[in-house]
Amino acid sequence: MKARIIVTALTLAVLVSAICFVSGAGMYITLPKGTIQGAYVTYKDSDTITVKAGYGECNGNYWEVTGDTDHDMTSLAAGDDWHYIYIDDDGSTYPDPNIYDSTTEPSYSDAKLGWYSSDDRCIGVVHGKSSQVCTFYTNGTAYLDDTGFCALVTGDPNGSLTFAEATAYTPVNTTRMLVCASNSDTADSANIWVAADGTHTSIHGRYAASYDGQVFLTSWLEVPKGSSRDLWWQGEDDDNNTFLIVVSGYQIER
């Protein structure tokens, strides 16, 4: 019986050591690569964002934000740009993360299973303009920009797929983009077809039609990883020259 108890205790010790490690600051849980829960970014004011409570893995290290944490933006400038929020790997005393912002774009790391700039993990992104954070709304997954971007104004449909540049209107780690489109034909029916670059020859495009001369479409478009965030659109050749596309939101991968 004693031998069985000893073996059981040793087994438990091995299991615990497999999921934890000990450092001078205490015992930390190790997580699978790419793990992140919560810790999303919300708007506070024109130069401050808030990182919500959450935890994750960064370059093999466990980090945790135990409560709402304000961060004063340092990379805001007069231009129009995306500002990425990072866990500073070298500057963090884990599990307490050091958070910073930068206009440097992350890239997806297959080795780390996340979006990184060097060894720093991207946990969020905000739109900045005129040295201020643009107002945005989020549920932790989808982000709605209060301003929106016009990717197309008074477009002239010709019955064929037409390119519209829109990459600058979403961050680099976008997985879906929210588009609002409208089209009209005062004499007949009108239709809308729109898709993200990389999916415009597949079934992932979105279509809407109307027989009363005015048609509207609001939809999320899938954005393949590694492709641009440009758009393709199409209407009938006899439609009015009023095709409009606004990019008003995005969903990111971290």
Secondary structure as UniProt FT lines:
FT   HELIX           2..19
FT   STRAND          20..23
FT   TURN            24..25
FT   STRAND          26..29
FT   TURN            33..34
FT   STRAND          36..38
FT   STRAND          41..45
FT   TURN            46..47
FT   STRAND          48..51
FT   STRAND          54..58
FT   TURN            59..60
FT   STRAND          61..65
FT   STRAND          69..72
FT   STRAND          80..93
FT   TURN            94..95
FT   STRAND          96..102
FT   STRAND          107..109
FT   TURN            110..113
FT   STRAND          114..117
FT   TURN            118..119
FT   STRAND          120..129
FT   TURN            130..131
FT   STRAND          132..133
FT   STRAND          136..138
FT   STRAND          142..155
FT   STRAND          162..164
FT   HELIX           167..169
FT   TURN            172..173
FT   STRAND          174..184
FT   STRAND          190..196
FT   TURN            197..201
FT   TURN            203..204
FT   STRAND          206..210
FT   STRAND          214..222
FT   TURN            225..226
FT   STRAND          231..234
FT   TURN            237..238
FT   STRAND          243..252
//
